[in-house]
Amino acid sequence: MESLKGATNFETIAIWIVFAIAFLGLGYAFMLRNQVMKYDKGTKKMQEVWGYIKSGADAYLKRQLRTIVPLIGILTVLLFLSVYIVPPSTEAMDRFAPATSDEVKLIVGFGRAIAFIMGACFSLMVGQFGMRMAVQGNVRVASAATRSFSEALKIAYRTGTITGMLTDGLGLLGGTVIFMVFGKAAPDALLGFGFGGTLLALFMRVGGGIYTKAADVGADLVGKVEAGIPEDDARNAAVIADLVGDNVGDCAGMAADIFESYEVTIVSGLILGVALMSIDKGPDPLKWILFPLMVRGIGVLSSVIGTYLVKGDDKAKEGNAMAAINKGFYASAAISLTAFAFLAHFYMQEWRAFGSVSVGIVLALVLDEVTKYFTDTHYQPVKDIAEASKTGTATLILKGLSIGFESAVWQTLVIAATILSSVLIYSGYSIHYVLYGVAMTGIGMLTLTGNNVAMDSFGPIADNANGIGELAGLDKKSRKIMDQLDATGNTTKAITKGVAIGSAVIAAVSLFGSYLTDVSKIQVTNMNIDVSKTLFETGIRISDPTVFIGMLIGACIPWLFSSLIINAVTRAAGLIVEEVRRQFHIPGLMEGKVLPDYKKAVDICTVSAQRELIPLSVIAVLSPLIVGILLGVEALGGLLAGVIVSGQLLAVFMSNTGGAWDNAKKTIEDGILGGKGGECHKSSVVGDTVGDPLKDTAGPALNPMIKVINLVSLLAAPVLIQYNNTDAGMIIALVLCTIAVAMSVVFSKSGGFSSKKAAK
């Protein structure tokens, strides 16, 4: 194979094995699908409730697709044309020699555009197919709960594993195919692949987050607080929208989020690997770009084995679900670490490669524990928040804020220590090796992507099953099983949010290194700048006022983004509150004689979520272009640093604060401090309601936003560095981008057209 020119026999065979493993992961996902679909869907009443959820989810997915396809088309054309503005890379010229420069531009242009479409489609497939399977699984879990705990656990986890293995298999397949075609020029096309996946993840995170929390907040405020009825009460018009929201937010959104982190770490790993190839004087420099793909192949294989080991035990106690899930996770981790050791020793012939990927797995485990400490009901922080409810809602909220702020500090310090480990592992080597080590840490952290996504999807599947059980009036024994699974699902969702945020930061840091590498390469090859004066050697100088301005602007973007998203949730939740209140006055509804109009609430949430997608994505895509054109590439590097640091702290704070408030409410509902209906419970419901858009909308949406900005900067850097900001084309681009961002902010703040009218 021409792309593997210079590869050893082992490397050629290994890359084909990795290619086969990608299909093995996908085959495993479809095998599990066939297993899940064989289980029955329960009683007629259960299937009736399930039908409402399914139709709501289908309506959301169809509308989402219509919203994003036009933008995908525009960006595909722009990515194709982007390669005509600057000369092709030396790696591309070498890979496709003896083709001329124009011919190489055409090849790379088509490659980048096709890779962008492939990344977007794969991300869409992971989110949509995974969510559809979650909807298929929830009613089957509810039905299985009438028979046994172990069967219900197995169905819930294996349904979630389908999404996990799709994420693993498609991510590995895309990266491997692009490498097999482009070889060492793969980064040119992989940028498109990563951007496609990241942009779709942003759409799914924003849309799904607004949908789920508008329904949840609206349902809770009127149902629990005003009417005093249970969470999943059939009389609440928003209850079906709430159950649909669990899927579009936690299944589709999280799966796409982790998928794009999976892609982005491959992109940065190969960009930095290519840089190491040029400075490595050893006998096999190709190993630096093959090692990440081999590590990913091992990860997929270990996830297949580990996830299949997850089985429940009817004789075990309540904690069996989490213990069974942990068993599979640790089995996958042990298999991966063992295989990494062999690969590093016999192939890389050094321990540093093993150290970098192993630190990533350790980071995932440590972040699990830190997140669990601040959000789990068994630990002191959540108990303290519950205790604070005795003196009112205000003290409960203040205590939650305090704990959320602290959690952000500890998680950030853990990530800082992880990056420091790369510095120590490659001590005595150039900064290129250190940044490569950071990228390998990100790849190591996402080695167990199949397990992580399975754990996350398990949460909404169990939650939906519990809701179906309550709405269908199942017996107490079945409801107890579903309550146990639901409680475990709340913990797994919080844990995977911590992993998602941590992986986003590591991926962004490695992309930051890729940005420095690419800019410096262009300065040397296209602008004849001395190596000692490149951006990689001089660094991002925050002492330069323009760079500091870039950093300040970058630090502001996550706050603006979060403000607009929470505002959107508040606006949509207000519409749901009005609709639920209106329907409560329908004669016979509160007596249970007639059913509410569930479709109306679903329509309101769907329209409210979709109308925010384009404005928020425009802000993420165009903001770095404005700073890059106006202040230059070094200031744009400052913007990236500001976005990463500010976004990390804010995302962790919002995610953990909301999670802690949620579990404080659950602690009270378990019977302490007066239990359900008491004053403490009412205070905790308000705290949970405030925290919902933080933990499930704004916080998670920052993950893809950070990486969208990084990837746009990487794609734009070759253009920005070679053109003067006083050129007519650059001035026109600056004006257009500024107007587009300003209009997007105004549109999002004002609500644009009325969501209420659109829902009609």
N, C-alpha and C positions, 0 to 999 in steps of 0.2 A: 504494500500500500504506500502510495507516494507521500501521504501525510505523515507516515511513520518512518521516513527516510532517516537512516542512522540508528534506528531502534534495534535492540538485541532481540533474539528469538523469544526470550522470556517476556520482554515488553510487548511484543506483537501479540503473543498468545494471551497475555494478561489483559490487554485492552479489549480483545474479543470476549474474554470471560466476563469482564465488567459489563460489556454490551449485553451479554446473555443474562447476567444477573438482573439487569434492569427489567427484562421481560419476565424473569422469574418472579420479581416483586409484583409486577402487574398481573401475572397469572395467579399468584397467591391471592390478590385482591378479588379477582373474579371467582376463584374457588370459594372464598368466604361468602361472597354475594350469593352464590348458589346455595350454600348451606343455610344462610339466614332466610332466604326466600321460601325455604321448605317448611318453616314453622308457621303455625296457624295464627290468624289475626284476631282470635277471641270472639266474643259475643257480638251480636248485631249492634248493640248500643256502643260498644268499644269501636267498632268499625265506622259507626256514624260520626263519632267525635273525630276519629282519625281522618275521615273523609274531609271534614272541615279544615283540618290542619294541612292536608295534602293539597287541596285546592288553593289555599292561601299561599303556600310555598311556591306552587307552580306559577301563580299569578305574579308573584314578586320576581321570580327568575326570568319570566318572559319580558316583563317591563324593564328589568335591569339590562337585559341583552339589547333591547331596542335603544336604550339610552347611551350605551358605551360604544356600540359598533361604529357610528360615524367618527368618533374621535380616534378610534383604533385605525380607521382608514386614512385619516389625515396624517397621523403620526407615522404610519408605514411609509407613505410617500416622502415625508421629511427625512426619515432615517435613510432611505435609499439615496436621496439627494445629498445627504451630509458628507458622503465620501468624495463628492466632486469639488468640495470647497478647499480641501487640503490634499497634498500628495499621499499616496498609500504608504503604509508602514514598510520598513525594510524587511520585516518578517513576511509580510504579504508578498512583496516582490520576489523574495527568495523562494517562498512556497510555490508560487505559480509561474516561476521562470520556465520558459523564455518569453512569457506574455509581456506585452508592452504595458506602460503605466496606465493608459486608458482602459485596456482590457482588464487589468487588475482592479481598477476602480469599479468597473461594471460587475465583476465577480463579487467583490467585497460588498458593493451596494446591494446586490440581490441577496447575498448571504446575510447581511445585517437585517434587511427588511423581512426576509423569510424567518430568521431567528426571532425577530420581534413578534411576528404573528404566532410563531410556535410557542414562545414564552407566554404570550397572552392567552392562547388557546389552552395550553396545559394548565395554567393557573385557573382559568375558567372551568376546565374539566374537573380539576381537583375540588373546587368549591361547589360546583353545581351537582356533579355526580355524587360527591360525598354527602351533600345535604339531602339529595333525594334518597340515598340509602339510609340516612339517619331517620328520615320520615317513614321509610319502610320498616325500620327496625323498632321504632318506639312502641307501636301497637303490639308487635310480637313480644317485646319485653314485658309489657303489661299482661299479655295473655300467659306468658311463661311464669309470671309471678303467682298465678293461681295454682301452679303445680309445684315449683321448687325454687329456692334461692339460687342454687348453682346453675340451673338452666337460664334463669333471667340474667344472671351475671354474664354467662358465656355469650348469650345473644347480644347484650348491650356492648360488651367489649369487642367482640368480633365485628359487629357493625361499625364501630369506631375505627377498628383496625383497617377496614376497607379504605377509608379516607387516608389513613396513615400510609398505607402501602402504595396508594395512588400518588401521594406526595413524593414518597421515596422513589418509586419506579419511574415516574415521568420526569422528575428532576434529574435523575441519573441518566436516563435515556437522552434527554435533550443535550446535556453537557457532553456526553460521550459521542453522540452523532456529530455534533459541531466540531469536536476535536478530530474525529476520524476524517472529516472532510477538509478542515482547514489546517490541521497540524499546529505548528507553533504560531500561525497567524490566527488561531482560534479566538483570542481576545477581541479582535476586530468585529467578529460576528456575535460573540458571547455578550458584548455590551447590549446588543439588541435583544437577545434572549432574556437577560436579566431585567432590562427596562420593561419589556412586555409583561413579565411575571409580576414585577413590583407595582406597575401601574394598575393592573387588574386587582392586585391585593389591596391597594388603596381604595379602589372602587368598592370592593366587597366589605372591607373594614368599615368604611364610612357609611355606606348604604345599610349594611346589616346592623351596624351599631345604632344608627338613628332609628331604624325600624323597631328593633327589639326593645330599646329603652323608652321610646315613645309609648309603646303598648304597655310595658311593664309599669312605668311610672303612672300612666293614666289609670290603669287597672287598680293599682295599689291605693292611689289617693282617694278614689271614689269607693272602691269595693271594701278594702280593709279599714281605712280611716273613717270614711263618712258613713257607709252602710253597715259596717261591722260584719261583713260576710267573709267566708274563707277565701284563700288565694285563688283556687281553681274552682270557683262556683259557677255553675251553668247560667246563672242569672246575670252575670257580668258580661256585657257586650264585647269587652276587650279581651276576654279570656283566651279565645282562639288566636287572636293576633299576638298575644303574649307567647303562646306555645309555638306559633310559627316563628316568632322573633328569636326564640332560643336557637333555632336551626340556622336562620340566615345570619345571625350574629356570631354564635360560637362554633358552628360547624363550617359553614362556607367562609366566614371571615377569618377564623383562626387558621384553617387549613391553607388558604391562599397566602396568609401572612407568613407562616413557617415555610411554605413552598418557595416564596420569593427570597427569604433569608438563605434557604438551601441553594438557590440559584446564584445569589449574589456572592456568597462565599466561594463558590467555584470560579466565578468571574474574577474576583480579586486574587484568588490563589493562582490562577493561570497567568494573569497579568504579571504578578510578582515572580512567578516561576520562570516566565520568559526573560524577565530582567536578570534572574540568577543564571540562566543559561549563558548569557553574554559575558558574565564575569567568572563563571566556574571553568577552571582549566583542567578539570578531571576528565577521566575517560568516558563518562556517560552523563553529560549535562542534561539530557532529555528527562532524567529522573525527576527533576524539579517540577515538571508539568504533568508527569504521569502519576506521581505519588498521590495527589489529591483525588484523582479519579479512582485509584485502587482503594484508597481509604473509604471512599463513598460506596464502592462495591461491597466491601466488608461490612459496612454499616447496614446496607439493605439485607444482606444475608443473615446477619445477627438479629435484626428486627423480625425477620420471618420466623426464626426459631423461637425467640423470646416471647413474641406475642401469642404464639400458638400454645405456649405453656400456661397461659392464664386460664385457670379453672377454679370454680368455687367449690366449697365444701358445706353441705347442708348441716353437718354436725358441728361446724365451727361457730364461734361467737360473732357478734355484730361486726367486728373489725376485719372479718375475713375478706371482704371485697378489696380493701386497700392492700392487705397482705398479699393477695393473689396477684394484683396488678404489679406490686413492687417486685414480686418474685420474677415475673417476666422481664421487667425493666433491668433488674440486676443481672439476670442471666444474659441478656443481650449485651450489657456493659462488659461482663467478664469475657464473653466470646470475642468482642471487639478488641479489648485490651490485649488479649493473648495473640490474636491475629496481627495486631499492629506491631507487637514486639518482634514477631517473626519477619514481618515485612521490612521493618526498620533495620533489623540485624542483617538479613540475607540480601536485601535489595538496596536499600539506601546506604547500608554499611556504616551507620552512625546512630547514636542514641538520641540525638537532638530531635530528629523527626518524630520518634516515638514520644518523647517528652512533650512536644507541642500539641499533638492530637490528644494525648492522655490528659493534659491539663484542661482541654476543652470538655472532656467527659466529667472530670472532677468539678469543673465550674458549673455544669448543669446540675450535678448532685448538690453542691453547696447552695446554689440559688434556690433549688427545691426546698432545702431546709430553712433558709432565711425567710422565704416567702411563707412557708408553712408556719413558722414561729409567729409572724405578725398577722396572719389571717385565719389560722385554724382555731376552732372552738376549744381545743384542749390546752392552749397556751395562755399565759397571763395577759397579753395585750388585749385580746378579744374579751376576756373576762372583765378587765378593767373598764372597757367601753360599756359593757352591759351594766356594771355597777354604777357608772356615771349617769345612767338613765334614772336613777332614784331621785336625782335633783333636777330632772327636766331634760327637755330636748336639746337645749343650748349646751349644757355641759356634756351630753353624750356626743354632740357634733364636735365640740372643742377637743374632747379626749381623742376622738377618731383622727382629727387633723394632726394632733401632736404625734400620735403613733405613726401615721402615714409619713410625716416629715422625717421621723427617725428611720423608718424602714428604707427610705430612699438613700439615706446616708450609708447604711450598712451594705446595701446591694451595690452601690457605686464603688465602695471601697473593695468589695469582693472582685468586681470587674477590674479595678485598678491593679489589684494584686495579681490578677490573671495576666494582664498585659505586662506587668513587671516580670512575671515568670518567663515570658518570651525574651525579654531583655537579658535575663540571667542565663537562660538556656543557650542563647547565641552570644554570650559575652565574649568579646575579643573579635567578633565578626562585624562586618559593615552593617549599616542600618537596613540594607536590602534584606539581609537574613532575618533581622528582628521582625520586620514587617511581614515577611513570609511566615515566620513563626506565629504571628498574630492571626494571619489568615488560616493557618493550619489549626489553630485553637478553635476558630469559628467552625471549621469543617468537623473537627473532633466533637465539638459541642452538639452539632446537628447530626452526628453519626446515628443517634437513636431517634431520628425523626419519625420513623414508623411507630415507635412506642409512644412518643410525646403526643403526636396527633391523635393516636388511638385513645390516650388518656383524656385529651381535651374533648373529643367528640363523645366519649362515654358520658360526660356530664349532661349535655342537653338531651341526649337519648334517654337517660334515666329520669331527667326532669320531666320530659314529655310523657314518658310512661306513667309517672306518678300523677300527672295532670289528667291523663286519659283514665287512670284508675279511679280518681276522685269523681270525675264527671260521669263515669259509667257506673258508679256506685258499687265498686268491688268490696269484698269482705275485708275485715280487719287484718286477718293473717296476710292476705295478698298485699294490702296497703302497707303493712309493716315492712315487708320485703322491699317494696318500692321506695319507702322512706329511707331504708338503709342504703340502697343503691344511690338515691338522690343525694344523701348526705356525703357519700364517698365522691360522687360526681362534683359536688361543690368544691371539695378539696383538690381534686385533680385539675379542675378548671383554673383554680388560683395558682397551682404549681406551674402549669403550662404557660400561663400568662407571664410568670417570672422568667421562664426559659425563653419565651418569645422576645421579651424586652431585652434580656441579656444577649441573645443571639443577634438582635438588631444592632445593638451597640458594637459588638465585636465585628459584625459584618461592615458597619459604617466605618469603623477605625481602619479595617483592612482596605476598604474602598478609598479611604483618605490616603493611605499609602500608595494605592494604585494611581490616584490623582497626581501625586507628586512624581511618581515614576513616569507617567505618560507625558506630563507637561515638560519634564526634564528631557525626555527622549526627543520631543519635537524641537526643543530649544537647541539641542545638539545637531540633529540631522537636518532640520529644515531652516534653521536660523543661524547656524554656524556659531553658536554661543559656546564659549569654553566650558568644559565640564564643571570646573570649580565655581562657576557663576550661575549654574542652573538652580532651579527652585529646590531640587533635592538636596543640594549641598548648602545653599544659603538658609533653607528652612523658611517657615512662615514667621515673619518678624512682627510680633504684636507691638513692638516699639514704633512701627510705622503707623501713623494715624489712620491712613486709609485701610490698612489691614485690621486695625482695632475697630474701625467703623463696620467693616464687613462682619467681624465677630459679634458686635452688638446686634446688627440686623439679624444674623443667624440665630442668636439667642432669643430674639423676639418672635421668630416665626412659629415655633411650637406653641407659644402662648396665644398668638392670634388664631392659629389653627384650632386650638382647644376651645377658645372663646366662641368661635363661629359654630363649632359642632355642638357644644352644650346649648347654645342659643337655639340651634335647629331642633334639638331634642325637646327643649322647653316649649317651643312653639308647637311642635307636633303633639306633645303630651297634653298641652292645653286643649287642643282640638279633640283629643280622645276623652279627656275629662268631661267636656261639654256634651259629647255624644253619649257617653255612658250615663251621665246624669239625665239626659233627655229620655233615654230608653228605660230608665228605672221608673218613669212615670207612665209607661205603657200599661194599661189595665190588665191585671192578671200576671204580670211578669214576676213581681216579687213573691207572689204566691206559688210560683212554679207552674202556672197553668199554660203559659205561652213562652216560647223561646225568644231571646233577643235577636236582633239582626247582626250576626257576627260579621257578615261580609262588609258592612259599612265601616267598621273599625279597621278591618284588614285593608280596605281601599285607602283610608286616610293615612295609615302607616306606610303603605307602599308608595303613594304619591309623595308624601313628605320626605321619605328617604331618597328617592331617585332624583328629586329636583336639586339636591345639594351636591350631587356627585361631580358635575362638570365645574362649577365655581371653585370648589375646594381643590380639585386636581389642577386647575389652571394656576392657582396660587403656588402649589408645590412645584409645578413644572417651570413656571416663568420667573419666579423670584430669584433663583440663582443666575438666570440670564441677565436680569436687570443689574445685579451687583457686578457680575463679570464684565459686562459691557462698560458700565459706568466707572468702576474702580480698578478693574484688571484682575488677572488670574491669581495673584497673591492674595488680594482682598477676598476673592472668591474662596480661597483656601481658608481664610479666617472665618468666612461665613459657615463653611462646613464644620469647623471646630466648634463654633458657637451652637450650631444646630444639634450636634452630637451630644455635647455636655448638657445643654439646657433640656433637650428632648429626653435624654435618659433620666434625669432627675424628676422631671415633670411626669413622665410616663409611669415610673415606679410609684411615685407619690399617689397619683390618681388611682392606679390599679390596686395598690395595697390598702389605701384608705377605704375605697368602696368595698373591697372584699372583707375588711375588718368590720365595717358597719353591717354588712349583710349577715355575717356569722354571729355578730352580737345579737341581732334580731332572732336568729335561729336558736341561740342559746336560751334566750328568754322564752321562746315558743316551746322549748323542751320542758318548761315547768318552773324555772326559777323566777324570782321577783314578781310573782303573781301570774305568770304565764300569759297565754293569749287573752287579749281583751282588756288587760290592766293598763294603768297609766304608763308603766315602764315599757310595755309592749308598744303602745302608741308612739312613744318617743323613739323607740328603735325602728319602727316602720318609717318614720320621717327620715331618720338617719340613713336607712337603707335606700330610701327613695332618692335622697340627695346624692348618695354614692353610686347609684346605678349608672348614670351617664358618664361618671368618672371612670369606673372600672371596666365597663363594657363598650364604651363608645370612644370618648376622647383619648384615654390612656392607650388602648390598643391601636388606635388609628395613627398615633405618632410613630409607630414602628415602620410601616411602609412609607410614611411621609419622609422620614429621615433618609431612607434609602433611595427614594425617588429623587430627592434633591442631590444626593451624592452621584447617582448615575447620570442625571442631566448634566451635572458639572463635568463628569468624565467625558461625556459625548460632546459637550460644547467647548471644552478646553482647547482642542486643536484649532478651532476657528477663532476663539477669543485671543489666543496668543499671537496669531499671525496677522491680525487686522487691527488698525488703529481705531480708537473709539470716536475719532473725528471723521471717519469715513462716512459717506452718505448712507450706505447700506446699514452700518452699525447704528447710526442715529435713528433711522427709520425703525429698525428692529427695537431699539430702546423705547421709543415713543409708543409703538404698538403694544409691547409687553407691559409697559407701565399702565396704559389705558385698560388693557385686559385684566390686569390684577386689581386695579382700582374698581372696575365695574363688578368683578367677582365678589370683592369684599362688600360693596354696597348691596349687591343682589342678595348675598347670603344673610347680611344683617337685617335687611328689610323684609325678607321672606319672598321677594319676587312676586310672582303671581300667587294668589290665594290658594293654599293647600286645601282649604275647605271646599272651594269651588271646584278644584280639580278632582277631588274625591267624589263629587256628585256626578 
